[in-house]
Amino acid sequence: MSPSFPGEFEQMVLLAILQQGDGAFALEVRREIEESAGRSVSRGAFYTTLDRLERKGFVRWEERMPRDSRRTAPLRRFEVTAAGLEALRTSRQALETLWRGLDDVLETS
């Protein structure tokens, strides 16, 4: 069976969750994508993607109290699963193979 690659935005969400580590609450993950990728992230698209990643088995979540003492209710903290890590690795390897030898073509002047 051929591998299933996460889409571009799914990869961004997975990578932002990994970047945030133990602080991977939804708001922080969205901010990470917006700041690191320079991309505006709509709330609807973001939560739809999180749900899809959960159905695929690439993320899981648990309720946790955020570090911010102003927040009094538990929030969902996300974590990339082993399957999610493997999907990222497989996708990265495929892309690196496809990029190989194209530095001259893609080089910016």
PAZAPA-4460 file (N, C-alpha, C; in steps of 0.05 Angstrom, whole numbers, plus 32768, in hexadecimal, padded with zeros to 4 digits):
% residues 109
    n_x    n_y    n_z   ca_x   ca_y   ca_z    c_x    c_y    c_z   seq   type   mol
   8011   7FE8   8000   8000   8000   8000   8012   8019   8000     1      M     A
   800B   802C   7FF0   801B   8045   7FEE   8016   8056   8006     2      S     A
   802A   8066   800E   8026   8077   8026   8012   808D   8021     3      P     A
   8005   8095   8036   7FF3   80AC   8035   8001   80C4   8041     4      S     A
   8004   80D9   8031   8012   80F1   803A   7FFE   8105   8045     5      F     A
   8005   8111   805C   7FF4   8128   8065   7FF7   813F   8051     6      P     A
   7FE1   814D   804E   7FE1   8165   803D   7FF3   817B   8049     7      G     A
   7FF6   8190   8039   8008   81A6   8041   7FFF   81B2   805C     8      E     A
   7FE6   81B9   805E   7FDD   81C6   8077   7FDD   81B2   808E     9      F     A
   7FD7   8198   8089   7FD9   8184   809D   7FF5   8182   80A8    10      E     A
   8009   8183   8095   8025   8182   809E   802C   819A   80AF    11      Q     A
   8022   81B1   80A7   8028   81C9   80B7   801C   81C6   80D4    12      M     A
   8004   81BC   80D6   7FF8   81B8   80F0   8008   81A4   8101    13      V     A
   8010   818E   80F5   8020   817A   8103   803A   8185   810C    14      L     A
   8048   8194   80FA   8062   81A0   8101   805F   81B5   8117    15      L     A
   8049   81C5   8116   8045   81DA   812A   803F   81CD   8145    16      A     A
   8031   81B7   8146   802C   81A8   815F   8047   819F   816A    17      I     A
   8058   8194   8159   8072   818B   8163   8082   81A2   816D    18      L     A
   8082   81B9   815F   8090   81D1   8168   8087   81DA   8183    19      Q     A
   806D   81D8   8188   8063   81E2   81A2   8067   81CF   81B9    20      Q     A
   806C   81B6   81B3   8072   81A2   81C8   805B   81A0   81DC    21      G     A
   8062   81A2   81F5   804E   819F   820B   803A   81B6   820B    22      D     A
   8040   81CB   81FD   802D   81E2   81FC   801D   81E3   81E3    23      G     A
   8018   81CC   81D7   800A   81CA   81BD   7FEB   81CC   81C0    24      A     A
   7FE3   81E3   81CB   7FC6   81E9   81CC   7FBE   81F6   81B2    25      F     A
   7FA5   81F4   81AA   7F9C   81FD   8190   7FA6   8219   8189    26      A     A
   7FA1   822C   819B   7FA9   8248   8195   7FC6   824B   8190    27      L     A
   7FD7   823D   819F   7FF4   823F   819C   7FFD   8232   8182    28      E     A
   7FEF   821C   817B   7FF6   820E   8161   7FEF   8220   814A    29      V     A
   7FD7   822D   814B   7FCF   823F   8135   7FE3   8257   8133    30      R     A
   7FEB   8262   814A   7FFF   8278   8149   8019   826F   813D    31      R     A
   8022   8257   8144   803B   824C   8139   803A   824B   811B    32      E     A
   8024   8242   8110   8021   8240   80F3   8021   825C   80E7    33      I     A
   8012   826E   80F3   8010   8289   80E8   802B   8297   80E9    34      E     A
   803A   8294   80FF   8054   82A1   8101   806A   8294   80F1    35      E     A
   806B   827A   80F1   8081   826B   80E4   807C   826A   80C6    36      S     A
   8063   8266   80BD   805E   8263   80A1   8054   827C   8094    37      A     A
   804F   8291   80A4   8044   82AA   809A   802A   82A6   808C    38      G     A
   801A   8295   8097   8000   828E   808B   7FEA   8292   809E    39      R     A
   7FD5   829F   8095   7FBD   82A3   80A5   7FAE   8288   80A8    40      S     A
   7FA5   8282   80C0   7F98   8268   80C5   7F7C   826D   80CF    41      V     A
   7F68   8266   80C0   7F4C   8269   80C9   7F46   8254   80DE    42      S     A
   7F36   825C   80F1   7F2F   824A   8107   7F21   8231   80FC    43      R     A
   7F0F   8234   80EA   7F00   821E   80DF   7F12   8209   80D1    44      G     A
   7F23   8213   80BF   7F36   8201   80B1   7F48   81F3   80C4    45      A     A
   7F51   8202   80D9   7F63   81F6   80EC   7F56   81DF   80FB    46      F     A
   7F3E   81E3   8106   7F31   81CE   8116   7F28   81B7   8104    47      Y     A
   7F20   81BD   80EB   7F1A   81A7   80D9   7F32   8196   80D4    48      T     A
   7F49   81A3   80D1   7F62   8194   80CC   7F69   8183   80E4    49      T     A
   7F67   818F   80FC   7F6D   817F   8115   7F5B   8167   8117    50      L     A
   7F41   816A   8111   7F2F   8153   8112   7F37   813E   80FD    51      D     A
   7F3E   8146   80E5   7F47   8133   80D0   7F60   8125   80D9    52      R     A
   7F73   8133   80E4   7F8C   8127   80EE   7F87   8113   8104    53      L     A
   7F74   8119   8115   7F6C   8107   812A   7F60   80ED   811F    54      E     A
   7F4E   80F0   810B   7F42   80D9   80FE   7F57   80C7   80F0    55      R     A
   7F6B   80D4   80E5   7F81   80C5   80D8   7F93   80B8   80EC    56      K     A
   7F91   80BF   8105   7FA3   80B4   811A   7FBD   80C3   811C    57      G     A
   7FBF   80DB   8111   7FD8   80EA   8111   7FDB   80FC   812A    58      F     A
   7FC5   8103   8137   7FC6   8113   814F   7FB3   8107   8164    59      V     A
   7FB9   810D   817C   7FA6   8107   8192   7FA7   8120   81A4    60      R     A
   7F93   8121   81B5   7F92   8138   81C8   7F89   812F   81E3    61      W     A
   7F8F   8140   81F6   7F86   813B   8212   7F7F   8157   821E    62      E     A
   7F6D   8156   8231   7F67   816F   823F   7F7D   8175   8253    63      E     A
   7F86   818E   8252   7F9A   8197   8265   7F95   81B4   826C    64      R     A
   7F9E   81BB   8283   7F9D   81D7   828B   7FB4   81E6   827D    65      M     A
   7FAE   81FC   8270   7FC4   820B   8263   7FD6   8218   8277    66      P     A
   7FED   8220   826E   8001   822D   8280   7FF7   8249   8287    67      R     A
   7FE8   8255   8276   7FDD   8270   827A   7FC9   8270   8291    68      D     A
   7FD0   827C   82A7   7FBE   827C   82BF   7FA4   828A   82BB    69      S     A
   7FA2   829B   82A6   7F89   82A9   82A1   7F73   8296   8296    70      R     A
   7F7C   8280   828A   7F69   826C   8280   7F62   8259   8296    71      R     A
   7F48   8256   829B   7F40   8246   82B2   7F34   822B   82AB    72      T     A
   7F2E   8226   8292   7F23   820D   8289   7F38   81FD   827A    73      A     A
   7F36   81E2   827C   7F49   81D2   826D   7F45   81D5   824F    74      P     A
   7F5B   81D3   8240   7F5B   81D5   8223   7F67   81BB   8218    75      L     A
   7F62   81B7   81FE   7F6E   81A0   81F0   7F8B   81A6   81EA    76      R     A
   7F9C   8194   81F3   7FB9   8195   81EB   7FBE   817E   81D8    77      R     A
   7FCA   8185   81C1   7FCD   8172   81AC   7FE9   8166   81AC    78      F     A
   7FEA   814E   81A2   8003   813F   81A0   8003   812F   8186    79      E     A
   801A   812F   8178   801D   811F   8160   8022   8102   8168    80      V     A
   8014   80F0   815C   8017   80D3   8162   802F   80C7   8153    81      T     A
   8035   80AF   8159   804A   80A0   814A   8043   809F   812C    82      A     A
   8029   809A   8126   8020   8099   810A   8024   80B4   80FD    83      A     A
   801F   80CA   810B   8022   80E5   8101   8040   80EB   80FB    84      G     A
   8051   80E2   810D   806E   80E6   8109   8077   80D6   80F0    85      L     A
   806D   80BE   80EE   8075   80AD   80D7   806B   80BA   80BD    86      E     A
   8053   80C5   80BD   8048   80D2   80A5   8059   80EA   809D    87      A     A
   8062   80FA   80B1   8074   8110   80AC   808E   8107   80A0    88      L     A
   809A   80F2   80AC   80B3   80E8   80A2   80B1   80DE   8086    89      R     A
   809C   80CF   8080   8098   80C5   8065   8095   80DB   8051    90      T     A
   8085   80EF   8058   8080   8106   8046   809A   8115   8042    91      S     A
   80A9   811A   8057   80C2   8129   8055   80D5   811A   8042    92      R     A
   80D8   8100   8046   80EA   80F1   8035   80E2   80F2   8018    93      Q     A
   80C8   80F0   8012   80BF   80F1   7FF6   80C4   810C   7FEA    94      A     A
   80BF   8122   7FF9   80C4   813D   7FEF   80E2   8142   7FEB    95      L     A
   80F2   8139   7FFE   810F   813D   7FFA   8119   812E   7FE2    96      E     A
   810E   8117   7FDC   8116   8108   7FC4   810E   8117   7FAB    97      T     A
   80F6   8122   7FAB   80EC   8132   7F94   80FB   814C   7F90    98      L     A
   8104   8158   7FA6   8113   8171   7FA4   8130   816D   7F9A    99      W     A
   813A   8154   7F9E   8156   814F   7F97   815C   8156   7F7A   100      R     A
   8172   8164   7F77   817B   816C   7F5C   816E   8184   7F51   101      G     A
   815D   8191   7F60   814E   81A8   7F55   8158   81C3   7F60   102      L     A
   816E   81C3   7F6E   8178   81DC   7F7A   817C   81F1   7F65   103      D     A
   8188   81EA   7F4E   818D   81FE   7F39   8173   8209   7F2E   104      D     A
   815F   81F8   7F2B   8146   8201   7F20   8137   8213   7F33   105      V     A
   8138   820C   7F4D   8128   821A   7F61   8137   8230   7F6F   106      L     A
   8150   8233   7F69   8160   8247   7F77   8155   8263   7F71   107      E     A
   8153   8273   7F86   814A   828F   7F82   8162   82A0   7F7B   108      T     A
   815D   82B5   7F6C   8173   82C6   7F63   8173   82E0   7F74   109      S     A
***
